[in-house]
Amino acid sequence: MLNNSPWIEQLEDINYDQLEKTVDAEVCVVGAGISGCLSAYYILENTQKSVILLDAWKVGQSASGHNAGQVINQFERSAKSIEKEFGTKKVIEARQVIEDSWTRLLEILDKIDLTPQPRIFKGYDAYNSVEQLNNILDDLVVYNKLGQRNFEKLYILKDIHIDHKYAGLYQRIELKKLKDYLDTQRDDFVGALERKTLIMNSALVCQKLIQFLLQVYPKRFRVFEKTEVIRIDLGLQNSFLKCNKGLVNCNKIVLCTNGFENFQINNKNGEDIIKSFHQNIIGKVGLMQGYFSFDYKEEIYSAVSYSPRKGNLKEYEEYIYTTKRRFGEGFLLTVGGTEMNLKEGYKYNRDVDYKADKYKNLEKFIITEYANLPKKVIKKYHWHGLMGYTKNMIRIVGVEPRNKNLLYNLGCNGVGLLPSVFGGWKISQIIGGKKVEKDIFDSV
Ligand SMILES: Cc1cc2nc3c(=O)[nH]c(=O)nc-3n(C[C@H](O)[C@H](O)[C@H](O)COP(=O)(O)OP(=O)(O)OC[C@H]3O[C@@H](n4cnc5c(N)ncnc54)[C@H](O)[C@@H]3O)c2cc1C
């Protein structure tokens, strides 16, 4: 099955040069997905440094061009477990800095020309068991400590028994309304978490942002595509990136590769940069399917994540998520969620047909569970992308302790869009010499 991402279809055909000689810059950002583009943006905006952005492939066309595009503030781990590892203050602060990224993202979207301009609406996580409700209630308890306000609203079905200790953390809801929020035909959901959501084509955001930066900073910014970094030599002052053709001579290097760079790092300034860090990023291939239609007319924006139903093989044992949005002259419904681990030692290939039969699960879900299927589908899309999961399932944003010239903004852990805004901003503060508090994202 063709990997025909609708997001890449919306891109303009723009090609940047391949690096073929030696170039100098103060900072080299490796990877031109959303993390690299945002890192370049913030470094240019917040410092006076010159920046080179390199990509082994094309701007915005890796994971950033193969996702669902839901912008949400969510960790892939329970707040309770993050609290256990880092303490209450750190988990609350981490959630707050990601929340602060909303304003930053909207400022950026305002500067680039996107039509229609993405806007914020209410998205939902759908729960079908009391166990799932209790887990989310435990997270809300953590988030409510230290006087922190709630960012989400939890709705629970009228007759579901909930322990007294969670009083005040949820609102009751009728089944009809719950089904309505969840775009579902099924009657067995027991609750939903409502959260601020925006959906965007992150590949298009990358492309537009790069065009904007080239216009605003013509003297300080250059981009090279099809330029793969093969080796990095880190020095005390100067560092070098050897590419398939050409060489970059710079002071700071920011890795925005999502964790799959496949190059060697030599540290001339001390201890080896342990290769196992990179090997510890687990690759997961996520599948998605899209239905283009002219059917929807009114309020069509929606985003719902359906929790897995465990134990019954006839049901769905994985997260399934849907989005609905304007797309060109019509509308696009997307469904995704089937993920599989990339076998160790295997390189992800965007042209391989990863488990095409699994797309049938997504189709079955849409037909049997989804309430708002378009009557006439004009075009179907199938696509897949690679996600990088860190060992502790928390993004890595910070400085390599063995050589301060190397920085990271990577490890998407499934939900990487809003955190990459924070990541880019934080990296610019470090490079700009500002004092930055240690946070949970420093765990290199
Ligand atoms: C199916 C799917 C659904 C998703 N849905 C969502 C969602 O709804 N919400 C959300 O928040 N997140 C989602 N994500 C995750 C989100 O897409 C990622 O967080 C984000 O795109 C990662 O951006 P990135 O820039 O870090 O990585 P990428 O976009 O993968 O960019 C990394 C770049 O680094 C380059 N690179 C790697 N090695 C080298 C090298 N040696 N030399 C030069 N360049 C190199 C690559 O070519 C690539 O272009 C989803 C991901 C997938 C796959």
PDBQT file of the ligand as one rigid body, heavy atoms in Angstrom, charges set to zero:
ROOT
HETATM    1  C1  LIG A 501       1.638   7.842  13.028  1.00  0.00    +0.000 C 
HETATM    2  C2  LIG A 501       2.076   8.947  13.932  1.00  0.00    +0.000 A 
HETATM    3  C3  LIG A 501       1.123   9.715  14.583  1.00  0.00    +0.000 A 
HETATM    4  C4  LIG A 501       1.516  10.746  15.425  1.00  0.00    +0.000 A 
HETATM    5  N1  LIG A 501       0.570  11.545  15.981  1.00  0.00    +0.000 NA
HETATM    6  C5  LIG A 501       0.939  12.573  16.782  1.00  0.00    +0.000 A 
HETATM    7  C6  LIG A 501      -0.039  13.448  17.329  1.00  0.00    +0.000 A 
HETATM    8  O1  LIG A 501      -1.225  13.358  17.033  1.00  0.00    +0.000 OA
HETATM    9  N2  LIG A 501       0.388  14.403  18.190  1.00  0.00    +0.000 N 
HETATM   10  C7  LIG A 501       1.700  14.565  18.528  1.00  0.00    +0.000 A 
HETATM   11  O2  LIG A 501       2.033  15.435  19.338  1.00  0.00    +0.000 OA
HETATM   12  N3  LIG A 501       2.640  13.768  17.982  1.00  0.00    +0.000 NA
HETATM   13  C8  LIG A 501       2.298  12.796  17.117  1.00  0.00    +0.000 A 
HETATM   14  N4  LIG A 501       3.250  12.012  16.556  1.00  0.00    +0.000 N 
HETATM   15  C9  LIG A 501       4.643  12.304  16.868  1.00  0.00    +0.000 C 
HETATM   16  C10 LIG A 501       5.140  13.499  16.063  1.00  0.00    +0.000 C 
HETATM   17  O3  LIG A 501       4.909  13.271  14.707  1.00  0.00    +0.000 OA
HETATM   18  C11 LIG A 501       6.606  13.667  16.366  1.00  0.00    +0.000 C 
HETATM   19  O4  LIG A 501       6.731  14.096  17.707  1.00  0.00    +0.000 OA
HETATM   20  C12 LIG A 501       7.281  14.722  15.540  1.00  0.00    +0.000 C 
HETATM   21  O5  LIG A 501       6.917  14.715  14.209  1.00  0.00    +0.000 OA
HETATM   22  C13 LIG A 501       8.780  14.460  15.655  1.00  0.00    +0.000 C 
HETATM   23  O6  LIG A 501       9.430  15.514  15.042  1.00  0.00    +0.000 OA
HETATM   24  P1  LIG A 501      10.966  15.515  14.963  1.00  0.00    +0.000 P 
HETATM   25  O7  LIG A 501      11.354  16.745  14.265  1.00  0.00    +0.000 OA
HETATM   26  O8  LIG A 501      11.534  15.260  16.299  1.00  0.00    +0.000 OA
HETATM   27  O9  LIG A 501      11.304  14.220  14.100  1.00  0.00    +0.000 OA
HETATM   28  P2  LIG A 501      11.174  13.975  12.463  1.00  0.00    +0.000 P 
HETATM   29  O10 LIG A 501      10.033  14.731  11.952  1.00  0.00    +0.000 OA
HETATM   30  O11 LIG A 501      11.238  12.534  12.324  1.00  0.00    +0.000 OA
HETATM   31  O12 LIG A 501      12.492  14.688  11.976  1.00  0.00    +0.000 OA
HETATM   32  C14 LIG A 501      13.758  14.172  12.264  1.00  0.00    +0.000 C 
HETATM   33  C15 LIG A 501      14.634  14.447  11.054  1.00  0.00    +0.000 C 
HETATM   34  O13 LIG A 501      15.982  14.099  11.362  1.00  0.00    +0.000 OA
HETATM   35  C16 LIG A 501      16.584  13.720  10.167  1.00  0.00    +0.000 C 
HETATM   36  N5  LIG A 501      17.807  12.957  10.443  1.00  0.00    +0.000 N 
HETATM   37  C17 LIG A 501      17.925  11.794  11.135  1.00  0.00    +0.000 A 
HETATM   38  N6  LIG A 501      19.210  11.364  11.106  1.00  0.00    +0.000 NA
HETATM   39  C18 LIG A 501      19.907  12.282  10.392  1.00  0.00    +0.000 A 
HETATM   40  C19 LIG A 501      21.263  12.385   9.994  1.00  0.00    +0.000 A 
HETATM   41  N7  LIG A 501      22.162  11.450  10.316  1.00  0.00    +0.000 N 
HETATM   42  N8  LIG A 501      21.637  13.446   9.256  1.00  0.00    +0.000 NA
HETATM   43  C20 LIG A 501      20.751  14.402   8.912  1.00  0.00    +0.000 A 
HETATM   44  N9  LIG A 501      19.440  14.347   9.250  1.00  0.00    +0.000 NA
HETATM   45  C21 LIG A 501      19.027  13.300   9.976  1.00  0.00    +0.000 A 
HETATM   46  C22 LIG A 501      15.519  12.875   9.475  1.00  0.00    +0.000 C 
HETATM   47  O14 LIG A 501      15.745  12.795   8.077  1.00  0.00    +0.000 OA
HETATM   48  C23 LIG A 501      14.238  13.604   9.845  1.00  0.00    +0.000 C 
HETATM   49  O15 LIG A 501      13.754  14.425   8.795  1.00  0.00    +0.000 OA
HETATM   50  C24 LIG A 501       2.894  10.995  15.680  1.00  0.00    +0.000 A 
HETATM   51  C25 LIG A 501       3.858  10.242  15.001  1.00  0.00    +0.000 A 
HETATM   52  C26 LIG A 501       3.462   9.236  14.123  1.00  0.00    +0.000 A 
HETATM   53  C27 LIG A 501       4.516   8.471  13.401  1.00  0.00    +0.000 C 
ENDROOT
TORSDOF 0
